[in-house]
Structure formats: structure tokens, C-alpha cells
Amino acid sequence: MRNLDFSSWHALLSTIIGLALIALISVGIRLLAMHTVQQRRERENRQINERLRTLIAAYKTLGGSFTGDLSVDPSHLRDLRRASLPAEGEAVAIALPVSDRSRRMRDAVEAALSDIILLGTEEQVALAARAATELAEGRPTHTAELVVSVRDFIRKVLDLEPVPKHLAIPRQGPTRVAGTRAKGDAKGDSKGSGKGGGGMGGMGGGMGGMGGHASLDDDHTAHH
């Protein structure tokens, strides 16, 4: 206020314009800072939401089952089919279709482990890397410890109360994936057998017709 000059209209106008410019610059800097902070928060929120969405999907895949076999079978479908074939010198058994449920479950677990290694915490990455190593080495893999870590992290980020320690939650394992390949093969076999039956019927009819012509020829020869 000491440097303000109110001695004339020109001086007063210059003072007002100077104050307005200072206020405008201050407001502009404040708005720019607020916009930058808001963009950073929106980016962080998008990252957190994407991270939570991925980890929740991985949690459902790795811990969607409480009963049955809670381990992941690392065997590939070709290994299961090779194991079902009879060895040399053994009697040939009827080839049964091998279910690909374990393969589907293993593929889903591998994808979930890859997502956790990408977006998980340090503890979760270590547990997921250990599970992935067990799968690569062909050993049955359990995911219960990793599921607990992911569950606690998700509840903490969502500001939910931690799971009470006195609750005895059963061990969780990978969700069981319903296989549909066997049904498709059965439909294909039924259609193929139906067509084959029709074809055999037609051949039977043709053979019947040929038999009828042969009997007429024999009767004609006998009359002569």
C-alpha cells in the first residue's frame, strides 16, 4: 500500500490495472496448479482402479474354490493323453476321451499369475513367481498363501476392515473351469453315427434290391 499512488486519475488507473494483472496471474497459476494436481489424481485413480480390477479377477481365479483338489495340475493335455495310451505288450484298452478341465484351469492360473507379477506388491510378486516356477518345473502348485495376500491388499485399498483373525477360512484353490469339449465331441459323434447309419441303411436297401433282381433271374432260368 505504500507504493500506491492516488495523486491523479492516471496514477490510480495504472495502480488498478497493475493490481488486476497481479491478481489474474496469481489466479492463473493457482488454476494451472489445481489442474495439474487433478490430472495426476485422475491418472492415479485410473491406475488404482485398473490394478484393483486385475487383482480382483486374479483373486477369483486363484481362490474361487474351497473344496476338491486345491492344487494346480501342471500336466499338459498331450501328457495326459500319452499317459492314457497302453504300453508295448499290454492289451489295447478302449480309448476314452481325456478331459481338458485341468488344462483350462492351468491356463487360467498361469494368466492370473502373470497379472499378479505385473501389478502385485513385492510380497505378491514373490509368491506368484514361486508358484510360476513350480508350474514350470512340473510340480503341483498351491495358491492359498498368495490368495490371502491378494485378499488382504484388496480390502486395505478399498478401506474395508481386515478379515477377523478368529475366522477359520478354509484353504482356497483355483476355481474349477467347466469343460465343454467333451460335449461337442459327443454331439459330433452322434451326428456322424446318424449319418453313417443312414448310409448303411441305403446300402442295405441297395443290396436288398440287388437280391430281388437275382431271384427273378433264377426263376426265369428255371422256367426255361
Disulfide bonds with the S-S distance in Angstrom:
none
